[in-house]
Amino acid sequence: MKKAKRAGRVDLKLRLLHGDDIAMGPGKADLLDAIEGAGSISAAARAMGMSYRRAWLLVEVMNNSFAEPLVRSAAGGSQGGGASVTAMGKEVLTRYRAMQAAATAATASHAAALQKLLRPADDSHNRGQSFN
């Protein structure tokens, strides 16, 4: 049985660059949300299906990219440790999400027109290929 071809889609992804690093992007914004909700980097990483090391490295890039850290963490142990999103982190996240929404709204008509020009996605042909 053949798989049905899915329609192509246009998906706008904003990234703030700091030198060669991605200071903020959709994944890092989601990680900040997850840390805020979970109260720890490890719990946020588990919830997002990533390793603690990967989450820690992403937090490190964010903290080193902005004027102040976006996440503060305390070592675990008998007191439990944990992490929290700082006031700067909350401001960056709010501004990033607002910019993301504004950019999506501003490009909606162009995205719809481009989507009509896309060929249906063929899973067997495009599997594993990403050129972002």
N, C-alpha and C positions, 0 to 999 in steps of 0.2 A: 504494500500500500504506500503510495506516494504521500509525502507530507505536503500540506497546503503551503503555498508561498505566502509569507507575511508581507504586508505593505512596508515599504521603506518608511523611515521616520526622520524628522529633523529634530535634533535635541541640542539646545544651546547650553553650553557649559562654560561658566566664567571662572577664570583663575587669576588671582593676584600674584604677580611675580615679584620676588625680592632677589635680585641678582639671578642666579641660576636656579633658585629654589621656588617652589610653588608655596607661597606664604599662606594662601587660603584658596580653597576650591570646594566643590560639592562634597567630596569625601571628608575633608577636614571639618567642614561645617557640620556634617552629620556626626562626626566624632565628638565635636564640642557639645552638641545636643545630647549625645549618649552619655558623656561624662557628667553633664549637668543632671541628667536623670538618674544615673547609677551611683554617683558619688565616688567612683574610682575608675582609674584607667583600665585596670584588668577586667572589671565587670563590663565596662563599655566595649572593650575589645571583644569579649565573649559574645555580647549581644549583637555585635556587628559581624561576627564570624572571622575575625582577624586575630593574629597572634598579639600577645602583650608587647613583644618587642617592636612589632610594626607600629602599633598604636603609640608606644613611647617615642619612637623615632619621629612620627608625624607631629606629636605634641612638641618635641624638641625643636623641629623646624619652625612651627608656629611661634613658640616662645622666643626663638632667636631672631625672628623676622620683624616683630613689632617692637615699639618703644618700651612696652612693658609686657610681662608674661601674660598669656591668655589662660593658662592653667597653672594652678599651684597644687603641689602634691606633698603628702607627708608619708614617710616610710611606714610600712606595716609593723607588725610585731604585736606585743601584748595590748597596745592601745588601738590597734586596728588600722591605722593609716587612712588613706583615702586621697581624693583629689577633688578640686572644685574649679569651676570656671570663674575667673576674676571679673571685676567690673569692666576692665579693658576687653576681656574675652567676650563678654555679653554685648558690649558696644560694637566690636568688630563683627560678631555674628549677626546682630540686628542690621547693621549697615550692609553687610554682604548679602543677606537674604532680601533686603529692600532693593539693592542693585540688581540682583538676580531677577526679581519680579519685574522691575522696570525694563530691563533688557529683553526679557521674554515678551512683555506686552509690546514693546517698541518694534520687535522683529516678527511679530505674529503673522502679518500678511505676507512677508517675504518667506517665512518658514513654510507657510501653507502652499505658496506657489512652488517652492523648491520641492516640497514633498510630492507634489503631483508629477514632478519631472523624474522622480526616482524610480528605478526598476524594482520590482518586488524582490525582497531579500530571499536568497536561496541558501538555506542553512548549510547544505553540503558544500557549497562553493565558498562561502564566506566564513566558515567556522574557524575561530582562532585568529582571524585577521583583524587587527585594529591599527589604524594609522593616525590616532589622535596626536 
